[in-house]
Every structure is written in C-alpha cells, then in structure tokens.
C-alpha cells in the first residue's frame, strides 16, 4: 500500500530527509534514501515518524540506490527553486 511513496522523516537523526518506502512490516515501514540508508539495508521507521508527500514512484524508480537518489533529486529540485 505504501511501497513507492516518497516520505520525509520528522524525527530521529535523519529528520528532514526525503526517502522512499521500499517495504512494509508490522513494526513499521522500511525506507531508503539511496545513500545513507541503502536499499540493501533499509531503515525501519515508525509510521508516526514520517510525513507523507503527494509523490509516488513507479517500481523502476526505486530498484537501485542510484535510481532512488535520482528520483528524489528530480522531484525536489524544482521544489527547492520555488521556495
């Protein structure tokens, strides 16, 4: 249900970082940013500690770490310029 959703961490050491949900579990959501939390070892975050964006990636955009970094950059490149 949440897999592919772009989220922002609102608590913890990675506060303010944008990530992609790559898996779900009863404990929480597994997120990856492609750099610090790689897709091979995603971080498990409580759903209460995430802010959901309106962006959702298709399956090709979160298959590799490079693809995740590129997708997040492309989405928020324009966002930072407008702000």
N, C-alpha and C positions, 0 to 999 in steps of 0.2 A: 504494500500500500504506500509506504513512504520511500521505497527504493528509487533513487534517481533525483530526489528532491534536494534542492540547494538550501542549506540552513546556515545560520550564524550562531556561534556559541555565545551564550550570555553569561556564563560563569566558568571559572576554572582558569588554568594557566593560558588556555587558548581563547580567552574572552575576546570577542570581536572578529574572530577568524571565520571566513566562509569555508564551508565544507560540503561534501556530497554524501548523502545517505547511501551506503553500499550494502547494508544488511539490517535485519531486524531480529530481535530476540525478546524473550520475556523480561530480561534485565533492562533493556533499552535499545537504542539504535546504534549501529556501527557506522561511524563517519570517517571519511578520509579527505585530506586536502591535497594529496599527491606529493607532499614534501616532507612534513614532519610526521604526519600520520599516513603512512603509505598504504596502498590498497592490500598489500600482503599482510599487514598487521594494523587493521583499522582500530580506532579508539571507540570504546563503548561509552556512550553518553546517555544520561537520563533524559527522557523526552522533555522534562520540565526545564532543563538547562539549555534548550535550543529554541531559537526563533526561526520560524519557517518563512521563506521568501515565496514569491509567486513563480519562481523559475523551477522547471523540472527538466532534467537531461534525459535524452533517449539512451538506450543501452550502449551504443557505440561511444558515447561521450564520457563514460566512466569505466571503461575496460582497462585502461592503463593509467599510471601515475601522470604521465605527460599529458594525456587527454584530459584528465581532471584539472590539472593546472591550467591548461589552455582554455578549457570551457569556463572556468571561474574567472580568468583574466578577461576573456571576451565579454562575458556578461557584465562585469563590474567596471570595465574600462570606461564605458560611457557614463556609468553612474557616478564615478569619481569626478569626471569632467564637468557634469552638470551641477554637482554640489558646490 
